[in-house]
């Protein structure tokens, strides 16, 4: 990764909190390694969320020079949770919150910094381990960070890796890359990007979302793309349909399309494309690997097209047949984010 690059996709930045200046570095007094607490969530500002109900992380501790344990409780009644198993959005959100919490609580990144997620990945290692049981799931993320600094020694960001355990069983491995910029630098970056765009065609019209069953969803609120259409022999495309009132995807106002929305759009098109090209039921297809890379902002007020190219099925010892899709989100002919998604048939 080019560590000096500033053309990157930001994560949601916390707004509307009144305790932003007092939260940075808020670390419980710890003597040695202890058992993490699942009784209450951390302050919402520490994970850049406005709604308390959207905070999953409950506790954390530093276990080594660059290693951390983070606890989270996954809800059983979340808007994005539509099946008996914990789905991709909840696991990814817990990993995102983990990265933000480590930054503020353990690395003393100031609360007024804008966080930019350059890339993120999640590899599922145990699908059966994601099934819900009679109690809320206890997630443990064992993370390590590779810090990078500027010439003055100031922390600019870090790459992280994490093992994700659910109720004691490893279910996934995650990676990501975060950088931090000041509000002034963030606004300059946004202005430069928007000045380079063509605004002569006006705002994006609101398209009609696909039927939930087409994209492997049940709740119409969670559908974020139009009906997919085929392009060429192995290609598919759709239009992104953002709902700015969605309680999870737009927890607070943003000046761009958030990364979790773009990942969900890519996932929905991949599921629909695999299902239609192979005669499968979208409801039986689960993503088992996601690699996301964000190279520029996706604007709220421009049309976004999502395109997918399928790859042949391959055999996986854990999941059986797996099909991949190379997906990109495009605005004005430029792919601002790219994804590699693999799906397996599972119920």
C-alpha positions as a Markdown table, in Angstrom:
| # | Residue | x | y | z |
|---|---|---|---|---|
| 1 | Unk | 0.0 | 0.0 | 0.0 |
| 2 | Unk | 1.2 | 3.5 | -0.8 |
| 3 | Unk | 1.4 | 4.9 | 2.7 |
| 4 | Unk | 1.5 | 8.5 | 1.5 |
| 5 | Unk | -1.6 | 8.1 | -0.7 |
| 6 | Unk | -4.6 | 10.4 | 0.2 |
| 7 | Unk | -7.0 | 9.2 | -2.5 |
| 8 | Unk | -8.8 | 6.8 | -0.3 |
| 9 | Unk | -12.3 | 5.8 | 0.9 |
| 10 | Unk | -13.2 | 7.1 | 4.4 |
| 11 | Unk | -15.1 | 5.1 | 7.0 |
| 12 | Unk | -17.9 | 6.8 | 8.9 |
| 13 | Unk | -16.7 | 9.7 | 11.1 |
| 14 | Unk | -18.5 | 10.2 | 14.4 |
| 15 | Unk | -20.8 | 13.2 | 14.5 |
| 16 | Unk | -23.2 | 14.5 | 17.1 |
| 17 | Unk | -21.3 | 13.4 | 20.2 |
| 18 | Unk | -20.6 | 15.8 | 23.0 |
| 19 | Unk | -17.7 | 14.0 | 24.6 |
| 20 | Unk | -15.3 | 13.7 | 21.6 |
| 21 | Unk | -12.4 | 15.5 | 23.2 |
| 22 | Unk | -12.4 | 13.4 | 26.4 |
| 23 | Unk | -12.7 | 10.0 | 24.9 |
| 24 | Unk | -9.2 | 9.5 | 23.3 |
| 25 | Unk | -6.9 | 7.4 | 25.3 |
| 26 | Unk | -9.7 | 6.2 | 27.6 |
| 27 | Unk | -8.1 | 2.9 | 28.7 |
| 28 | Unk | -9.2 | 1.0 | 31.8 |
| 29 | Unk | -6.6 | 0.5 | 34.5 |
| 30 | Unk | -5.2 | -3.0 | 33.8 |
| 31 | Unk | -2.6 | -5.0 | 35.7 |
| 32 | Unk | -1.7 | -7.9 | 33.4 |
| 33 | Unk | -3.9 | -9.9 | 31.0 |
| 34 | Unk | -7.5 | -10.2 | 32.2 |
| 35 | Unk | -10.8 | -11.7 | 31.1 |
| 36 | Unk | -12.7 | -9.2 | 28.9 |
| 37 | Unk | -16.1 | -7.8 | 29.9 |
| 38 | Unk | -19.3 | -8.2 | 27.9 |
| 39 | Unk | -21.6 | -6.4 | 30.3 |
| 40 | Unk | -21.9 | -3.1 | 28.5 |
| 41 | Unk | -20.7 | -1.4 | 25.3 |
| 42 | Unk | -17.9 | 1.2 | 25.1 |
| 43 | Unk | -18.8 | 4.9 | 24.6 |
| 44 | Unk | -20.2 | 5.3 | 21.1 |
| 45 | Unk | -17.7 | 8.0 | 20.2 |
| 46 | Unk | -14.9 | 5.5 | 20.5 |
| 47 | Unk | -16.2 | 3.4 | 17.6 |
| 48 | Unk | -17.6 | 6.4 | 15.5 |
| 49 | Unk | -21.3 | 5.5 | 15.9 |
| 50 | Unk | -24.2 | 7.8 | 16.8 |
| 51 | Unk | -26.8 | 5.2 | 17.9 |
| 52 | Unk | -26.0 | 3.2 | 21.1 |
| 53 | Unk | -27.8 | 0.2 | 19.5 |
| 54 | Unk | -25.2 | 0.2 | 16.7 |
| 55 | Unk | -22.2 | -0.3 | 19.1 |
| 56 | Unk | -21.1 | -3.9 | 19.3 |
| 57 | Unk | -17.7 | -3.6 | 21.1 |
| 58 | Unk | -17.8 | -4.0 | 24.9 |
| 59 | Unk | -14.1 | -4.1 | 26.1 |
| 60 | Unk | -10.5 | -4.3 | 25.0 |
| 61 | Unk | -7.0 | -4.7 | 26.3 |
| 62 | Unk | -3.5 | -4.5 | 25.0 |
| 63 | Unk | -1.8 | -7.9 | 25.2 |
| 64 | Unk | 1.6 | -7.0 | 23.7 |
| 65 | Unk | 3.6 | -4.3 | 22.1 |
| 66 | Unk | 1.4 | -4.4 | 19.0 |
| 67 | Unk | -1.3 | -6.9 | 19.9 |
| 68 | Unk | -4.8 | -6.4 | 21.3 |
| 69 | Unk | -7.9 | -8.3 | 22.4 |
| 70 | Unk | -11.3 | -6.8 | 21.7 |
| 71 | Unk | -14.6 | -8.1 | 22.9 |
| 72 | Unk | -18.0 | -7.5 | 21.2 |
| 73 | Unk | -21.5 | -8.8 | 21.6 |
| 74 | Unk | -23.4 | -9.5 | 18.3 |
| 75 | Unk | -27.2 | -8.7 | 18.6 |
| 76 | Unk | -29.9 | -11.2 | 17.6 |
| 77 | Unk | -32.4 | -8.6 | 16.5 |
| 78 | Unk | -30.3 | -6.4 | 14.2 |
| 79 | Unk | -31.8 | -4.9 | 11.0 |
| 80 | Unk | -29.1 | -6.5 | 8.8 |
| 81 | Unk | -29.5 | -9.9 | 10.5 |
| 82 | Unk | -32.0 | -11.9 | 8.4 |
| 83 | Unk | -31.0 | -15.6 | 8.9 |
| 84 | Unk | -30.2 | -18.0 | 11.7 |
| 85 | Unk | -26.5 | -17.3 | 11.2 |
| 86 | Unk | -24.5 | -14.1 | 11.9 |
| 87 | Unk | -24.1 | -12.4 | 8.5 |
| 88 | Unk | -21.2 | -10.6 | 6.8 |
| 89 | Unk | -22.3 | -7.1 | 7.7 |
| 90 | Unk | -22.2 | -7.7 | 11.5 |
| 91 | Unk | -18.8 | -9.4 | 11.5 |
| 92 | Unk | -17.3 | -6.7 | 9.3 |
| 93 | Unk | -18.8 | -4.0 | 11.5 |
| 94 | Unk | -17.4 | -5.6 | 14.6 |
| 95 | Unk | -14.0 | -5.6 | 12.9 |
| 96 | Unk | -14.3 | -2.0 | 11.8 |
| 97 | Unk | -15.2 | -1.0 | 15.3 |
| 98 | Unk | -12.2 | -3.0 | 16.6 |
| 99 | Unk | -9.8 | -1.0 | 14.5 |
| 100 | Unk | -11.3 | 2.4 | 15.5 |
| 101 | Unk | -11.4 | 1.5 | 19.2 |
| 102 | Unk | -7.7 | 0.3 | 19.2 |
| 103 | Unk | -6.8 | 3.6 | 17.6 |
| 104 | Unk | -8.5 | 5.8 | 20.1 |
| 105 | Unk | -8.2 | 3.8 | 23.3 |
| 106 | Unk | -4.7 | 2.2 | 22.9 |
| 107 | Unk | -2.9 | 4.3 | 20.3 |
| 108 | Unk | -4.2 | 7.7 | 21.5 |
| 109 | Unk | -5.4 | 8.9 | 18.1 |
| 110 | Unk | -7.2 | 12.2 | 18.8 |
| 111 | Unk | -11.0 | 12.1 | 18.5 |
| 112 | Unk | -11.0 | 14.9 | 15.9 |
| 113 | Unk | -9.2 | 12.8 | 13.2 |
| 114 | Unk | -11.0 | 11.5 | 10.1 |
| 115 | Unk | -10.5 | 7.8 | 9.7 |
| 116 | Unk | -9.9 | 6.4 | 6.2 |
| 117 | Unk | -10.2 | 2.7 | 5.5 |
| 118 | Unk | -8.0 | 1.9 | 2.6 |
| 119 | Unk | -8.7 | -1.8 | 2.4 |
| 120 | Unk | -10.3 | -4.6 | 4.3 |
| 121 | Unk | -10.8 | -8.3 | 4.0 |
| 122 | Unk | -12.7 | -11.1 | 5.8 |
| 123 | Unk | -12.1 | -14.8 | 5.2 |
| 124 | Unk | -14.7 | -17.1 | 6.8 |
| 125 | Unk | -13.1 | -20.2 | 8.3 |
| 126 | Unk | -16.1 | -21.9 | 9.9 |
| 127 | Unk | -19.6 | -21.3 | 8.5 |
| 128 | Unk | -21.3 | -23.5 | 11.0 |
| 129 | Unk | -19.7 | -21.6 | 13.8 |
| 130 | Unk | -21.7 | -18.5 | 12.7 |
| 131 | Unk | -25.0 | -20.0 | 13.6 |
| 132 | Unk | -27.0 | -18.2 | 16.4 |
| 133 | Unk | -27.9 | -20.0 | 19.6 |
| 134 | Unk | -30.2 | -19.1 | 22.5 |
| 135 | Unk | -27.9 | -16.2 | 23.8 |
| 136 | Unk | -26.3 | -13.2 | 22.1 |
| 137 | Unk | -22.9 | -14.2 | 20.6 |
| 138 | Unk | -19.7 | -13.3 | 22.3 |
| 139 | Unk | -17.1 | -12.2 | 19.8 |
| 140 | Unk | -13.4 | -12.0 | 20.5 |
| 141 | Unk | -11.1 | -10.4 | 18.0 |
| 142 | Unk | -7.4 | -11.0 | 18.6 |
| 143 | Unk | -5.7 | -8.3 | 16.6 |
| 144 | Unk | -2.2 | -7.2 | 15.8 |
| 145 | Unk | -1.1 | -3.8 | 14.3 |
| 146 | Unk | 1.7 | -2.8 | 12.1 |
| 147 | Unk | 2.1 | 0.9 | 12.7 |
| 148 | Unk | 3.5 | 3.4 | 10.3 |
| 149 | Unk | 4.6 | 7.0 | 11.0 |
| 150 | Unk | 5.6 | 10.1 | 9.2 |
| 151 | Unk | 9.2 | 11.5 | 9.2 |
| 152 | Unk | 8.5 | 13.3 | 12.4 |
| 153 | Unk | 7.5 | 10.0 | 14.1 |
| 154 | Unk | 3.8 | 10.9 | 14.3 |
| 155 | Unk | 1.4 | 7.9 | 13.8 |
| 156 | Unk | -0.3 | 8.1 | 10.4 |
| 157 | Unk | -2.1 | 4.7 | 10.5 |
| 158 | Unk | -1.6 | 1.0 | 10.6 |
| 159 | Unk | -2.3 | -2.3 | 9.0 |
| 160 | Unk | -4.1 | -4.8 | 11.2 |
| 161 | Unk | -4.8 | -8.5 | 11.2 |
| 162 | Unk | -7.2 | -10.3 | 13.4 |
| 163 | Unk | -8.5 | -13.7 | 14.3 |
| 164 | Unk | -12.2 | -13.6 | 14.9 |
| 165 | Unk | -13.7 | -16.1 | 17.5 |
| 166 | Unk | -17.4 | -16.5 | 18.1 |
| 167 | Unk | -18.3 | -18.2 | 21.4 |
| 168 | Unk | -14.8 | -19.6 | 21.6 |
| 169 | Unk | -14.6 | -20.9 | 18.0 |
| 170 | Unk | -12.6 | -19.3 | 15.3 |
| 171 | Unk | -14.9 | -18.3 | 12.5 |
| 172 | Unk | -12.9 | -15.8 | 10.4 |
| 173 | Unk | -9.7 | -14.0 | 9.8 |
| 174 | Unk | -9.7 | -10.3 | 9.1 |
| 175 | Unk | -7.2 | -7.7 | 7.7 |
| 176 | Unk | -7.4 | -4.0 | 7.1 |
| 177 | Unk | -5.5 | -0.7 | 6.7 |
| 178 | Unk | -6.4 | 2.5 | 8.4 |
| 179 | Unk | -5.0 | 6.0 | 8.0 |
| 180 | Unk | -5.8 | 9.1 | 10.0 |
| 181 | Unk | -6.0 | 12.7 | 8.7 |
| 182 | Unk | -6.9 | 16.1 | 10.3 |
| 183 | Unk | -10.3 | 17.7 | 9.6 |
| 184 | Unk | -8.5 | 20.3 | 7.5 |
| 185 | Unk | -6.7 | 17.7 | 5.4 |
| 186 | Unk | -9.9 | 15.7 | 5.0 |
| 187 | Unk | -11.8 | 18.7 | 3.7 |
| 188 | Unk | -9.1 | 19.6 | 1.3 |
| 189 | Unk | -9.1 | 16.1 | 0.0 |
| 190 | Unk | -12.8 | 16.1 | -0.5 |
| 191 | Unk | -12.8 | 19.4 | -2.2 |
| 192 | Unk | -10.1 | 18.4 | -4.6 |
| 193 | Unk | -11.9 | 15.2 | -5.5 |
| 194 | Unk | -15.2 | 16.9 | -6.1 |
| 195 | Unk | -13.7 | 19.7 | -8.1 |
| 196 | Unk | -12.4 | 17.1 | -10.6 |
| 197 | Unk | -15.9 | 15.6 | -11.3 |
| 198 | Unk | -18.4 | 16.6 | -13.9 |
| 199 | Unk | -21.5 | 18.1 | -12.3 |
| 200 | Unk | -23.2 | 19.2 | -15.5 |
| 201 | Unk | -25.7 | 16.3 | -15.5 |
| 202 | Unk | -27.2 | 17.1 | -12.1 |
| 203 | Unk | -27.9 | 14.8 | -9.1 |
| 204 | Unk | -28.4 | 11.1 | -9.4 |
| 205 | Unk | -32.0 | 9.9 | -9.8 |
| 206 | Unk | -33.3 | 7.3 | -7.3 |
| 207 | Unk | -33.5 | 3.9 | -8.9 |
| 208 | Unk | -35.9 | 1.1 | -8.0 |
| 209 | Unk | -34.4 | -1.6 | -5.7 |
| 210 | Unk | -34.4 | -5.2 | -6.8 |
| 211 | Unk | -36.7 | -7.8 | -5.2 |
| 212 | Unk | -35.1 | -9.0 | -1.9 |
| 213 | Unk | -35.2 | -12.7 | -3.1 |
| 214 | Unk | -33.0 | -11.8 | -6.1 |
| 215 | Unk | -30.1 | -10.6 | -4.1 |
| 216 | Unk | -30.3 | -13.1 | -1.2 |
| 217 | Unk | -32.1 | -10.7 | 1.2 |
| 218 | Unk | -35.5 | -10.9 | 2.9 |
| 219 | Unk | -36.1 | -7.4 | 4.2 |
| 220 | Unk | -36.7 | -4.8 | 1.4 |
| 221 | Unk | -34.9 | -2.1 | 3.5 |
| 222 | Unk | -31.6 | -4.0 | 3.1 |
| 223 | Unk | -31.6 | -4.2 | -0.7 |
| 224 | Unk | -29.1 | -1.7 | -2.0 |
| 225 | Unk | -28.9 | -2.4 | -5.8 |
| 226 | Unk | -31.3 | -2.5 | -8.7 |
| 227 | Unk | -32.4 | -5.7 | -10.5 |
| 228 | Unk | -29.1 | -7.1 | -12.0 |
| 229 | Unk | -28.8 | -7.3 | -15.8 |
| 230 | Unk | -26.3 | -9.4 | -17.7 |
| 231 | Unk | -23.4 | -7.7 | -19.6 |
| 232 | Unk | -21.5 | -10.0 | -21.9 |
| 233 | Unk | -21.1 | -13.7 | -21.2 |
| 234 | Unk | -20.0 | -13.7 | -17.6 |
| 235 | Unk | -20.6 | -10.1 | -16.6 |
| 236 | Unk | -23.5 | -8.5 | -14.6 |
| 237 | Unk | -24.3 | -5.0 | -13.5 |
| 238 | Unk | -26.7 | -3.0 | -11.4 |
| 239 | Unk | -27.1 | 0.5 | -9.9 |
| 240 | Unk | -26.5 | 1.2 | -6.3 |
| 241 | Unk | -29.6 | 2.4 | -4.4 |
| 242 | Unk | -28.6 | 4.1 | -1.2 |
| 243 | Unk | -31.2 | 4.7 | 1.5 |
| 244 | Unk | -29.9 | 7.5 | 3.7 |
| 245 | Unk | -32.5 | 6.8 | 6.3 |
| 246 | Unk | -31.2 | 3.2 | 6.9 |
| 247 | Unk | -30.3 | 2.9 | 10.6 |
| 248 | Unk | -27.2 | 0.8 | 10.1 |
| 249 | Unk | -25.7 | 1.8 | 6.7 |
| 250 | Unk | -26.3 | 5.5 | 7.5 |
| 251 | Unk | -26.0 | 5.6 | 11.2 |
| 252 | Unk | -25.2 | 9.3 | 10.9 |
| 253 | Unk | -25.0 | 11.8 | 7.9 |
| 254 | Unk | -22.0 | 11.3 | 5.6 |
| 255 | Unk | -20.6 | 13.3 | 2.7 |
| 256 | Unk | -20.0 | 10.1 | 0.7 |
| 257 | Unk | -21.3 | 6.5 | 0.3 |
| 258 | Unk | -19.9 | 4.5 | 3.2 |
| 259 | Unk | -17.7 | 1.5 | 2.7 |
| 260 | Unk | -20.2 | -0.9 | 4.4 |
| 261 | Unk | -22.8 | 0.1 | 1.9 |
| 262 | Unk | -20.5 | -0.5 | -1.1 |
| 263 | Unk | -19.4 | -3.9 | 0.3 |
| 264 | Unk | -23.1 | -4.9 | 0.7 |
| 265 | Unk | -23.8 | -3.7 | -2.9 |
| 266 | Unk | -20.9 | -5.8 | -4.2 |
| 267 | Unk | -22.0 | -8.8 | -2.1 |
| 268 | Unk | -25.6 | -8.6 | -3.4 |
| 269 | Unk | -24.6 | -8.4 | -7.1 |
| 270 | Unk | -22.1 | -11.3 | -6.6 |
| 271 | Unk | -24.9 | -13.4 | -5.0 |
| 272 | Unk | -27.4 | -12.5 | -7.7 |
| 273 | Unk | -24.9 | -13.1 | -10.5 |
| 274 | Unk | -23.8 | -16.5 | -9.2 |
| 275 | Unk | -27.4 | -17.6 | -8.6 |
| 276 | Unk | -28.6 | -16.6 | -12.1 |
| 277 | Unk | -25.7 | -17.9 | -14.0 |
| 278 | Unk | -25.8 | -21.3 | -12.2 |
| 279 | Unk | -29.5 | -21.8 | -11.5 |
| 280 | Unk | -29.1 | -21.6 | -7.7 |
| 281 | Unk | -31.3 | -20.2 | -5.0 |
| 282 | Unk | -29.8 | -16.8 | -3.8 |
| 283 | Unk | -31.0 | -17.6 | -0.3 |
| 284 | Unk | -28.6 | -20.5 | -0.1 |
| 285 | Unk | -25.5 | -18.5 | -1.1 |
| 286 | Unk | -23.2 | -17.2 | 1.6 |
| 287 | Unk | -20.1 | -15.1 | 1.1 |
| 288 | Unk | -17.0 | -16.9 | 2.5 |
| 289 | Unk | -14.4 | -14.4 | 1.4 |
| 290 | Unk | -14.4 | -10.7 | 0.8 |
| 291 | Unk | -11.5 | -8.4 | -0.2 |
| 292 | Unk | -12.3 | -4.7 | -0.5 |
| 293 | Unk | -10.0 | -2.0 | -1.7 |
| 294 | Unk | -11.1 | 1.7 | -1.7 |
| 295 | Unk | -9.1 | 4.1 | -4.0 |
| 296 | Unk | -11.5 | 7.1 | -4.1 |
| 297 | Unk | -14.6 | 8.5 | -2.6 |
| 298 | Unk | -18.0 | 7.4 | -3.9 |
| 299 | Unk | -20.2 | 10.5 | -4.0 |
| 300 | Unk | -23.7 | 10.6 | -2.5 |
| 301 | Unk | -25.0 | 12.8 | -5.3 |
| 302 | Unk | -23.7 | 10.9 | -8.4 |
| 303 | Unk | -25.0 | 7.6 | -9.9 |
| 304 | Unk | -23.0 | 4.6 | -8.9 |
| 305 | Unk | -22.9 | 1.5 | -11.1 |
| 306 | Unk | -21.7 | -1.8 | -9.7 |
| 307 | Unk | -20.3 | -4.4 | -12.1 |
| 308 | Unk | -19.3 | -8.0 | -11.6 |
| 309 | Unk | -17.3 | -10.5 | -13.6 |
| 310 | Unk | -17.7 | -14.2 | -12.5 |
| 311 | Unk | -14.8 | -16.7 | -12.2 |
| 312 | Unk | -15.2 | -20.5 | -12.6 |
| 313 | Unk | -16.3 | -22.6 | -9.7 |
| 314 | Unk | -13.4 | -24.1 | -7.6 |
| 315 | Unk | -13.5 | -26.9 | -5.1 |
| 316 | Unk | -12.9 | -25.9 | -1.4 |
| 317 | Unk | -12.3 | -28.6 | 1.3 |
| 318 | Unk | -14.4 | -26.6 | 3.8 |
| 319 | Unk | -17.3 | -25.3 | 1.8 |
| 320 | Unk | -17.5 | -27.4 | -1.3 |
| 321 | Unk | -18.0 | -25.6 | -4.7 |
| 322 | Unk | -17.1 | -21.9 | -4.4 |
| 323 | Unk | -17.5 | -19.3 | -7.1 |
| 324 | Unk | -15.8 | -15.9 | -7.2 |
| 325 | Unk | -16.8 | -12.5 | -8.5 |
| 326 | Unk | -14.6 | -9.5 | -9.3 |
| 327 | Unk | -16.7 | -6.5 | -8.5 |
| 328 | Unk | -16.2 | -2.7 | -8.9 |
| 329 | Unk | -18.2 | 0.3 | -8.1 |
| 330 | Unk | -18.0 | 2.9 | -10.8 |
| 331 | Unk | -18.8 | 6.7 | -10.9 |
| 332 | Unk | -18.3 | 8.7 | -14.1 |
| 333 | Unk | -16.4 | 5.8 | -15.7 |
| 334 | Unk | -13.9 | 5.4 | -12.8 |
| 335 | Unk | -13.8 | 2.4 | -10.4 |
| 336 | Unk | -13.5 | 4.0 | -6.9 |
| 337 | Unk | -13.6 | 0.7 | -5.1 |
| 338 | Unk | -13.0 | -2.9 | -6.1 |
| 339 | Unk | -13.9 | -6.2 | -4.4 |
| 340 | Unk | -13.2 | -9.9 | -4.7 |
| 341 | Unk | -16.0 | -11.9 | -3.3 |
| 342 | Unk | -16.4 | -15.7 | -3.1 |
| 343 | Unk | -19.7 | -17.4 | -2.3 |
| 344 | Unk | -20.6 | -20.9 | -1.3 |
| 345 | Unk | -23.9 | -22.8 | -1.1 |
| 346 | Unk | -24.9 | -23.1 | 2.5 |
| 347 | Unk | -28.2 | -23.2 | 4.4 |
